[in-house]
């Protein structure tokens, strides 16, 4: 671990930008907000998700359309077949079939002609399409073609062949089947034709489904395209709305990287998550600005605090060495140099302790410690020191021992720091109260000093914070309370400011009893 002086030297040697700010995060100097095309990236993925969902829906809709269309055509073919069978009674001749088919193809009959009841009871509006192919097969297997489509392909033997389910028709059942003719799908229905109550032949009507299903499929494709385009537009403009404040936050981050801690951030963002992000970023910028100010104050304060004792020690030792002062005066100079050296050592140890605890390199060794005994020892020890001769101590301790698991030296350091702060606040009375309740231990250190200014209270536990500028002199490095809180939390407790005013200040140390 490098010393603080070495670290300060490293910072001093680092290059600064044109505004005088140190390049603390050098990798941010190469940052450009538009390196990743965020809008295109997310929009593309949203569109892919949208297309995937629409593809699944289109496939499902296509299957449903096909099933529904096939069912409709089958019903239509069965209706036409039954109409042909019932036109002339139970046993129509083939010539009658042809005549009826020609009448149906020619359209509505003249008013003077007789219209069969089965035709009159059909649905109003345009007539359904006329079947393309009609043929019959008798019980002997003879095939009679009644009607054949003029545009039909040459190889149509499969369509007029005796189907495998022919015996079912002869048994009095209607059949439905699909036939492949030259890579085209035809739907065919078969119905029995009766003579004197007995099936003597089967009537088959066939129709291609290509033209019937092309329209619904085209409409489905059109609707899918419209929904895809509309969805992409919505996602695109929504992405622009969402990424616009993010780009402004990225620009603000770049501004902070350049040492400008008052970035321009978007205002009145309606999205709650983005508003939380902006508020957190604004708070972070304020914290960074404060830390930068603390760092500057730290460098100035540490330079002053280290330089003063070193200069004093050097001058006094030089006076003694060159016999400028002798006798009792020389001994006084040596004593002052000794005290300054101890002060210098204390500051360096404070920096090393803080660095160790912040990095987690100095774990607390858990040993049984009697807090009542420890507080009494600390009071007796400080009462014997000349610098605490103007302070009167008062203690309120339980009669029985109060045991915790911790490290005596570190707990003593917490109490020393708090009482030393009371001395710096010109206190003449320090009262220490130890209480135990439900295995929770509280130690209140109360003084009658001049208190802590309201502007300093939110920052007293911040590292290197030494108070307002007019009070920096004689305030040390600003690590006493920070280190004390770290030590308290390392023991499983905490250190808080309970109250402060012009009449005095009270800190509370919370620990857990074993």
NORHU-V333723 format. One record per backbone hydrogen bond with DSSP energy under -0.5 kcal/mol. NH is the residue of the N-H (numbers start at 1). CO is the residue of the C=O. E is the energy in kcal/mol with one decimal. If there is no record, write none. Layout:
BEGIN
NH&CO&E + NH&CO&E
END
This chain:
BEGIN
7&3&-2.2 + 8&4&-2.8 + 9&5&-1.9 + 10&6&-2.2 + 11&7&-2.4 + 12&8&-2.1 + 13&9&-1.7 + 14&10&-0.9 + 14&11&-0.7 + 17&21&-2.0 + 20&17&-1.8 + 23&15&-1.1 + 24&22&-1.7 + 26&24&-0.7 + 28&25&-1.0 + 29&26&-1.5 + 30&27&-1.2 + 31&28&-1.4 + 35&32&-1.8 + 37&35&-0.6 + 38&36&-2.4 + 41&37&-2.8 + 42&38&-2.5 + 43&39&-2.3 + 44&40&-2.4 + 45&41&-1.4 + 46&42&-2.7 + 47&43&-2.7 + 48&44&-2.0 + 49&45&-2.3 + 50&46&-2.7 + 51&47&-3.3 + 52&48&-2.4 + 53&49&-2.5 + 54&50&-2.9 + 55&51&-2.6 + 56&52&-2.1 + 57&53&-2.4 + 58&54&-3.1 + 59&55&-2.6 + 60&56&-2.4 + 61&57&-3.0 + 62&58&-2.9 + 63&59&-2.5 + 64&60&-2.4 + 65&61&-3.0 + 66&62&-2.6 + 67&63&-2.7 + 68&64&-2.7 + 69&65&-3.2 + 70&66&-2.8 + 71&67&-2.3 + 72&68&-2.4 + 73&69&-2.8 + 74&70&-2.7 + 75&71&-2.2 + 76&72&-2.3 + 77&73&-3.0 + 78&74&-2.5 + 79&75&-2.2 + 80&76&-2.4 + 81&77&-2.6 + 82&78&-2.6 + 83&79&-2.0 + 84&80&-2.4 + 85&81&-2.2 + 86&82&-2.2 + 87&83&-0.9 + 89&86&-0.8 + 97&93&-1.9 + 98&94&-2.3 + 99&95&-2.4 + 100&96&-2.6 + 101&97&-2.4 + 102&98&-2.4 + 103&99&-2.2 + 104&100&-2.3 + 105&101&-2.4 + 106&102&-1.8 + 107&103&-0.6 + 107&104&-0.7 + 113&110&-1.8 + 116&114&-0.5 + 119&116&-0.8 + 120&116&-1.8 + 121&117&-2.0 + 122&119&-1.4 + 132&206&-1.1 + 133&206&-1.7 + 134&147&-2.4 + 135&204&-2.3 + 136&144&-2.7 + 137&202&-2.2 + 138&142&-1.9 + 139&200&-1.3 + 141&138&-1.6 + 144&136&-2.7 + 146&134&-2.2 + 146&144&-0.6 + 147&134&-2.5 + 152&149&-1.2 + 156&154&-1.7 + 160&156&-1.2 + 161&157&-0.7 + 161&158&-0.5 + 163&161&-0.5 + 166&163&-1.6 + 167&164&-0.5 + 168&165&-0.5 + 169&165&-1.2 + 170&166&-2.1 + 171&167&-1.3 + 172&169&-2.0 + 173&168&-2.1 + 175&190&-2.0 + 177&188&-2.2 + 179&186&-2.9 + 181&179&-0.6 + 181&184&-3.0 + 182&180&-0.5 + 184&181&-1.2 + 186&179&-3.0 + 186&184&-0.5 + 187&207&-3.1 + 188&177&-2.8 + 189&205&-2.2 + 190&175&-1.7 + 191&203&-2.4 + 193&201&-2.8 + 195&198&-2.9 + 198&195&-1.3 + 200&193&-2.2 + 201&193&-1.1 + 202&137&-2.7 + 203&191&-2.9 + 204&135&-3.1 + 204&202&-0.5 + 205&189&-2.0 + 206&133&-2.4 + 207&187&-2.2 + 209&185&-2.0 + 213&209&-2.0 + 214&210&-1.2 + 215&211&-0.6 + 217&213&-1.8 + 218&214&-2.3 + 219&215&-2.4 + 220&216&-2.5 + 221&217&-2.4 + 222&218&-2.4 + 223&219&-2.6 + 224&220&-2.5 + 225&221&-2.3 + 226&222&-2.4 + 227&223&-2.6 + 228&224&-2.4 + 229&225&-2.6 + 230&226&-2.7 + 231&227&-2.9 + 232&228&-2.6 + 233&229&-2.4 + 234&230&-2.4 + 235&231&-2.7 + 236&232&-2.8 + 237&233&-2.5 + 238&234&-2.3 + 239&235&-2.6 + 240&236&-2.3 + 241&237&-2.0 + 242&238&-2.2 + 243&239&-3.0 + 244&240&-1.7 + 245&241&-0.7 + 246&242&-0.7 + 247&243&-2.5 + 248&244&-1.7 + 249&245&-2.2 + 250&246&-2.4 + 251&247&-2.3 + 252&248&-2.1 + 253&249&-2.2 + 254&250&-2.1 + 255&251&-2.0 + 256&252&-2.2 + 257&253&-2.4 + 258&254&-1.3 + 259&256&-2.0 + 260&255&-2.5 + 261&259&-0.7 + 265&263&-0.6 + 275&271&-2.3 + 276&272&-2.3 + 277&273&-2.2 + 278&274&-2.7 + 279&275&-2.5 + 280&276&-2.6 + 281&277&-2.5 + 282&278&-2.6 + 283&279&-2.4 + 284&280&-2.5 + 285&281&-2.6 + 286&282&-2.1 + 287&283&-2.4 + 288&284&-2.9 + 289&285&-2.4 + 290&286&-2.2 + 291&287&-3.0 + 292&288&-2.6 + 293&289&-2.0 + 294&290&-2.8 + 295&291&-2.8 + 296&292&-2.1 + 297&293&-2.6 + 298&294&-3.0 + 299&295&-2.7 + 300&296&-2.2 + 301&297&-3.4 + 302&298&-3.8 + 303&299&-2.0 + 304&300&-1.9 + 305&301&-3.6 + 306&302&-2.9 + 307&303&-2.0 + 308&304&-2.4 + 309&305&-1.0 + 310&306&-1.5 + 311&307&-2.9 + 312&308&-2.4 + 313&309&-3.0 + 314&310&-2.6 + 315&311&-2.5 + 316&312&-2.5 + 317&313&-2.5 + 318&314&-2.1 + 319&315&-2.0 + 320&316&-2.2 + 321&317&-3.0 + 322&318&-2.3 + 323&320&-1.4 + 324&319&-2.3 + 325&319&-1.2 + 329&326&-1.1 + 330&326&-0.6 + 331&327&-1.9 + 332&328&-2.1 + 333&329&-2.1 + 334&330&-2.2 + 335&331&-2.4 + 336&332&-2.4 + 337&333&-2.4 + 338&334&-2.2 + 339&335&-2.2 + 340&336&-2.5 + 341&337&-2.3 + 342&338&-2.2 + 343&339&-2.3 + 344&340&-2.4 + 345&341&-2.5 + 346&342&-2.6 + 347&343&-2.0 + 348&344&-2.1 + 349&345&-2.8 + 350&346&-2.2 + 351&347&-2.1 + 352&348&-2.4 + 353&349&-3.0 + 354&350&-2.3 + 355&351&-2.3 + 356&352&-2.3 + 357&353&-2.7 + 358&354&-2.6 + 359&355&-1.7 + 360&357&-0.6 + 361&356&-2.6 + 362&356&-0.6 + 366&364&-0.6 + 367&365&-0.8 + 367&406&-2.2 + 369&404&-2.7 + 371&369&-0.8 + 371&402&-3.1 + 374&370&-2.2 + 375&371&-2.9 + 376&372&-1.8 + 377&373&-2.1 + 378&374&-2.4 + 379&375&-2.2 + 380&376&-2.2 + 381&377&-2.6 + 382&378&-2.4 + 383&379&-2.1 + 384&380&-1.0 + 385&382&-1.2 + 388&385&-1.1 + 389&386&-1.8 + 391&388&-1.4 + 392&428&-2.6 + 393&391&-0.5 + 394&430&-2.4 + 396&432&-2.9 + 403&401&-0.5 + 404&369&-2.0 + 406&367&-2.9 + 406&404&-0.6 + 411&407&-2.2 + 412&408&-2.6 + 413&409&-1.6 + 414&410&-1.8 + 415&411&-1.9 + 416&412&-2.5 + 417&413&-2.4 + 418&414&-2.1 + 419&415&-2.5 + 420&416&-2.6 + 421&417&-1.9 + 422&418&-1.6 + 423&419&-2.0 + 424&420&-2.2 + 425&421&-1.3 + 426&423&-1.7 + 427&422&-2.1 + 430&392&-2.4 + 431&446&-3.5 + 432&394&-3.0 + 433&431&-0.5 + 433&444&-2.3 + 434&396&-2.8 + 435&442&-2.4 + 437&440&-2.5 + 440&437&-1.7 + 441&439&-0.5 + 441&511&-2.6 + 442&435&-2.4 + 443&509&-2.5 + 444&433&-2.6 + 444&442&-0.5 + 445&443&-0.5 + 445&507&-2.8 + 446&431&-3.1 + 446&444&-0.7 + 447&505&-2.3 + 448&429&-1.1 + 450&425&-1.9 + 456&453&-1.1 + 457&453&-1.4 + 458&454&-0.5 + 459&456&-1.6 + 460&457&-1.0 + 462&459&-1.7 + 464&478&-1.2 + 465&462&-1.5 + 465&478&-0.8 + 466&464&-0.5 + 471&468&-2.0 + 472&469&-1.0 + 475&472&-2.1 + 478&475&-0.7 + 483&479&-3.0 + 484&480&-2.2 + 485&481&-2.4 + 486&482&-2.1 + 487&483&-2.5 + 488&484&-2.4 + 489&485&-2.7 + 490&486&-2.0 + 491&487&-1.0 + 491&488&-0.6 + 492&489&-1.7 + 493&488&-2.5 + 494&510&-1.7 + 496&508&-2.2 + 498&496&-0.8 + 498&506&-2.0 + 499&506&-1.6 + 501&504&-2.2 + 504&501&-1.2 + 506&499&-3.0 + 507&445&-2.1 + 508&496&-2.6 + 509&443&-2.9 + 510&494&-3.0 + 510&508&-0.6 + 511&441&-2.7 + 513&439&-3.2 + 514&403&-1.9
END
